[in-house]
Amino acid sequence: MIIKLFASLKEKYGSNKIVIEKDNLKNIYDLKKYLEENYNLDVNNCMFACNLEYVDEKFLLESEHEISIIPPVSGGDSNDVIEIIEDEIVPENYKSKRTTYNGAELTFLGISRDTNDGKKVLSLFYECFEEMAISEIRKLTISLKNKYSIDYFVVIHRIGEVPPGELSLLVKIASEHRKQSLECMTEFLDAFKEKVPIWKKENYKDGSNWL
């Protein structure tokens, strides 16, 4: 397996690639630990790609894979957080470090409603193609960060059963001016609904419906 390095990682290691022959590295999570323990490379804030597609920590590795490790494009640490979770979303758990150059921080909360089209909704159930969902969210955030000069994205989506009144989605962004964040948030939410493979099922007293 070939590991390609860029920017600060390439400079620190002294080469643009590492060849790993170990066959007990099952996924990206294992690879991250291996690189930190054996090569002293801190890759916690980096993104990983295979065949030019972003992948998450659960991505399964094969010996013929070529894995690219991509440091934050702005330099330094990235504050981006992208998670698919089954537990309740608690916004206070996702506080980002504020900077003096950001004049706006915008938060969107998607809330499970108890009515839709005149029907009483007892609960909602979200299903997700998690690996692809995270990849698509990463693509969106990278594109929109460049377009609107956004400092960071926090995107948390809950799956499984979500009772009415509880959060299904948290999105938080920061920028120098409020107009950037407002326009970016609108575009992100529209694209998210269209492109990210997450499905919603509403459960009623007399049946259910996938939306």
Secondary structure, DSSP 8 states (H G I E B T S, - for coil): -EEE--HHHHHHHTSSEEE---S---BHHHHHHHHHHHH----TT-EEEETTEEE-TT-B--TT-EEEEE--TTSS----EEEEESS---GGGG-----TT--EEEEEEEE--SEETTEE--EEEEEE-HHHHHHHHHHHHHHHHHHHTEEEEEEEEE-EEE-TTSEEEEEEEEESSHHHHHHHHHHHHHHHHHHS-EEEEEEETTEEEE-
